[in-house]
Amino acid sequence: MSRLNFHHLHYFWAVAKEGNLTRAAARLNVSQSVLSTQIKRLEEQLGHALFNRVGRTLQITEAGRMTLTYAESIFTSGNELLAMLRDGAMHTRQVLRIGSVATLSRNFQENFVKPLLTRSDVELVLQSGSLEELLQRLRVHTLDVVLSNRRVHADADHPWRCRSIARQPVSLVGRQRPRRRAFRFPQELAEVPLLLPSRDSDIRAAFDLMCEQHGLRCQVLAEVDDMALLRLLARDSGAVALLPSVVVRDELLSGQLVEYCVVPDLIENFYAITVKRHFEPPLLEELLRRDEIDVLGLSGQR
């Protein structure tokens, strides 16, 4: 096999970073035709298409994303060689790109990436957005994984791989009750102001069905689609909140909030969504191999 042409690789890297052939050609001071030819030769050598043309735009392929990762590593290594010869410093870093649905518990997101936070050889790129936005980024390989509390299903046009990585009960939480009086479930649900997830939530749909089955009309103080805001309102409003305990883990440990009860048969599921790839990032494989208790940050509470 012929040696990799690093000149071609640099041209590819410039186009991938710019996301536009015209801008990359101007930056490199070459014509677009020369740039296209060099990239085509690199594709022929690698045996994979590196870009797909969609209208007037270029979308990087899975092979292109993997090639870009190696290209960045190669060019970073070159810069590190210069730095090492100057001051003896050398660092090799791996990059992992994680998208999280904006309404997902911040505590859960932190627990998921926690094993990587103290590693000097890892760079994390963390993005949030709607599930639809994140799936589009995953589809074009600008994300390696999407974390969600909603399952997605694959079909011919959407090759998602949706893996359940953790599940936990949903609780009712609030401030300490007078004389530590026990919460009467489900009767007392109709007697207290409630903070509930929005109606788009699977948790809310199951909760509403449960209330209907018990013939309960609840006093809804607020419907909240952001778990971070739901956490603040639970802490500061004095109302009773419906949420997974991981969302208010710190408040439960400090005593600011207490768990009134675990709601029977109400579960929140956490999913890691990927697409079928020939090249799975090793860092992601490490995270997905963990036990559920570690993913939820409960390993110290065994």
C-alpha positions in Angstrom: 0.0 0.0 0.0 1.3 3.5 -0.9 2.1 5.9 1.9 -0.4 8.4 3.0 0.0 11.7 1.3 -0.1 14.3 4.1 -0.4 17.1 1.6 -3.8 15.6 0.5 -4.7 15.0 4.1 -4.1 18.7 5.0 -6.3 19.8 2.1 -9.1 17.5 3.3 -8.6 18.7 6.9 -9.0 22.4 5.8 -12.2 21.6 3.9 -13.6 19.6 6.8 -12.9 22.4 9.2 -14.2 25.2 7.0 -17.2 23.1 5.9 -17.0 24.9 2.5 -14.9 24.2 -0.5 -14.7 27.9 -1.6 -13.5 29.2 1.8 -11.0 26.4 2.2 -9.6 27.1 -1.3 -9.2 30.8 -0.5 -7.6 29.9 2.8 -5.1 27.6 1.2 -4.6 29.9 -1.8 -5.4 27.2 -4.4 -8.2 26.8 -6.9 -11.3 24.9 -6.1 -10.6 22.4 -8.9 -7.1 21.7 -7.5 -8.6 21.2 -4.0 -11.3 18.9 -5.3 -8.8 16.8 -7.2 -6.5 16.4 -4.2 -9.4 15.3 -2.0 -10.6 12.8 -4.7 -7.1 11.3 -4.8 -7.2 10.9 -1.0 -10.6 9.2 -1.2 -9.3 6.8 -3.8 -6.3 5.9 -1.7 -8.5 5.4 1.4 -11.2 3.6 -0.5 -14.0 5.7 1.1 -15.9 8.8 0.3 -15.1 11.6 2.7 -17.9 14.0 1.8 -21.4 13.8 0.4 -22.7 16.6 -1.6 -26.2 17.8 -0.5 -27.2 20.6 -2.8 -24.4 23.2 -2.5 -23.2 22.0 0.8 -20.7 19.3 1.8 -21.6 16.8 4.6 -18.8 14.8 6.1 -19.3 11.0 6.0 -18.5 8.6 8.8 -15.2 7.7 7.1 -14.6 11.4 6.8 -15.3 12.0 10.5 -12.8 9.2 11.4 -10.3 10.6 8.9 -10.7 14.1 10.4 -10.1 12.7 13.9 -6.8 11.1 12.8 -5.9 14.2 10.8 -6.3 16.4 13.8 -4.3 14.0 15.9 -1.5 13.9 13.3 -1.3 17.7 13.0 -1.6 18.1 16.7 1.2 15.6 17.2 3.4 17.7 14.8 2.8 20.8 16.9 3.5 18.8 20.1 6.8 17.6 18.6 7.8 21.2 18.2 6.7 22.0 21.8 8.4 18.9 23.2 11.7 19.9 21.6 11.4 23.4 23.0 10.2 22.7 26.5 9.8 18.9 27.0 6.0 19.0 27.1 4.0 16.4 25.2 0.2 15.7 25.4 -1.9 13.4 23.4 -5.7 14.1 23.6 -8.7 12.1 22.4 -11.9 13.9 21.6 -15.4 12.7 22.5 -18.5 14.6 21.3 -21.6 14.1 23.4 -25.1 15.6 22.9 -27.6 15.7 25.7 -31.3 16.6 25.4 -31.7 20.0 27.0 -34.3 18.8 29.5 -32.2 15.9 30.8 -31.0 16.0 34.4 -27.7 17.8 34.8 -26.7 15.4 37.5 -27.2 12.5 35.2 -25.1 14.2 32.5 -22.3 14.9 34.9 -22.4 11.3 36.2 -22.2 9.9 32.7 -19.0 11.8 31.8 -17.4 11.7 35.3 -14.8 9.0 34.6 -13.3 11.2 31.9 -13.2 14.5 33.8 -9.9 13.9 35.5 -8.1 12.6 32.4 -5.6 15.0 30.9 -5.6 13.0 27.6 -9.3 13.6 26.9 -11.2 16.6 25.4 -15.0 16.5 25.9 -17.3 18.5 23.6 -20.7 18.7 25.3 -23.7 20.1 23.5 -27.4 20.4 24.3 -30.5 20.9 22.3 -33.8 19.3 21.3 -33.7 15.6 20.5 -34.5 16.3 16.8 -31.6 18.8 16.5 -29.1 16.4 18.2 -30.1 13.5 16.0 -29.4 15.5 12.9 -25.9 16.2 14.3 -25.5 12.5 15.1 -26.6 11.6 11.6 -23.8 13.6 10.0 -21.2 12.4 12.6 -20.6 15.7 14.3 -21.7 14.0 17.5 -20.6 10.5 18.8 -23.6 9.9 21.0 -26.8 11.5 22.1 -28.1 11.1 25.7 -31.9 11.1 26.0 -34.8 10.0 28.3 -36.9 9.2 25.2 -36.4 6.1 23.1 -36.0 6.5 19.3 -36.7 3.7 16.8 -34.6 2.9 13.8 -36.0 2.5 10.3 -34.6 2.5 6.8 -33.9 6.2 6.8 -32.8 6.5 10.4 -30.2 3.9 11.4 -30.4 4.8 15.2 -29.0 2.5 17.8 -30.9 3.2 21.0 -29.3 1.6 24.1 -30.8 1.7 27.5 -28.0 2.6 29.9 -29.9 3.3 33.2 -33.4 3.4 34.7 -34.6 4.6 38.0 -37.8 5.2 39.9 -39.6 8.6 39.9 -40.3 10.1 43.3 -42.4 12.8 45.0 -40.1 15.2 46.8 -40.5 18.4 48.8 -39.5 20.2 52.0 -39.4 18.5 55.4 -43.1 18.0 56.5 -44.3 19.3 59.9 -43.6 16.7 62.7 -42.2 14.5 59.9 -45.7 13.5 59.0 -45.8 10.7 56.3 -47.1 11.6 52.9 -50.4 9.7 52.1 -50.1 8.4 48.6 -52.1 8.7 46.4 -54.8 10.5 48.4 -52.8 13.5 49.3 -51.8 14.2 45.6 -55.1 16.2 45.3 -54.4 18.3 48.4 -50.9 19.8 47.7 -49.6 22.1 44.9 -47.6 20.0 42.4 -44.6 20.7 40.2 -44.8 18.4 37.2 -42.8 17.7 34.0 -44.3 19.0 30.8 -46.9 17.0 28.9 -44.3 16.0 26.4 -42.6 13.9 29.0 -43.1 10.2 29.3 -43.1 10.6 33.1 -45.9 13.1 32.9 -48.0 10.9 30.6 -47.7 7.9 33.0 -48.5 10.2 36.0 -51.6 11.6 34.4 -52.8 8.1 33.6 -52.3 7.0 37.2 -54.2 10.1 38.5 -57.0 9.3 36.1 -57.2 5.7 37.3 -57.4 6.9 40.9 -60.0 9.6 40.1 -57.7 12.4 41.3 -57.9 16.1 40.3 -54.5 17.6 41.1 -53.4 21.2 41.8 -50.7 21.8 39.3 -48.6 24.8 40.3 -46.3 24.6 37.3 -45.5 22.4 34.3 -41.7 22.5 33.6 -39.9 21.0 30.7 -36.4 21.7 32.1 -35.2 19.4 34.9 -32.7 22.1 36.1 -35.6 24.6 36.6 -37.8 21.9 38.2 -35.0 21.2 40.7 -34.9 24.9 41.6 -38.6 25.2 42.0 -38.7 22.1 44.1 -36.1 23.6 46.4 -37.5 27.1 46.7 -41.3 26.9 46.2 -42.5 24.7 48.9 -44.5 22.6 46.4 -44.3 18.9 45.8 -42.2 17.9 42.8 -42.5 14.8 40.6 -39.0 13.9 39.4 -36.3 11.2 39.5 -34.3 11.5 42.7 -31.0 11.9 40.7 -32.2 15.4 39.7 -32.2 16.6 43.4 -29.5 14.3 44.7 -27.5 17.1 46.3 -30.7 18.6 48.0 -31.7 15.2 49.4 -28.2 14.7 50.8 -28.1 18.1 52.4 -31.6 17.8 53.8 -33.1 20.7 51.9 -35.5 18.3 50.3 -36.8 14.9 51.4 -38.3 12.1 49.4 -42.0 11.6 50.3 -42.4 8.4 48.4 -41.4 6.5 45.3 -44.3 6.5 42.8 -45.2 2.9 42.1 -44.6 1.7 38.5 -43.2 5.1 37.3 -39.8 4.8 35.8 -37.5 7.2 33.9 -35.3 5.5 31.3 -32.0 6.9 30.1 -30.8 6.1 26.6 -27.5 6.4 24.7 -28.3 6.9 21.0 -25.7 6.2 18.4 -25.6 5.3 14.7 -24.2 2.2 13.1 -20.5 2.9 12.6 -17.5 0.9 11.5 -15.3 3.0 13.9 -16.7 3.2 17.4 -14.8 5.7 19.6 -13.0 3.8 22.3 -13.8 6.4 24.9 -17.5 5.9 24.3 -17.2 2.2 24.5 -15.6 2.7 28.0 -18.5 4.8 29.2 -21.2 2.4 27.8 -19.7 -0.6 29.5 -20.3 0.8 33.0 -22.8 -0.6 35.4 -26.1 1.2 35.8 -25.3 2.1 39.4 -22.1 3.9 38.3 -24.0 5.7 35.5 -26.5 7.1 38.0 -23.7 8.1 40.4 -24.9 5.7 43.1 -21.8 3.6 43.5 -20.8 5.3 46.7 -24.3 4.6 48.2 -24.2 0.8 48.0 
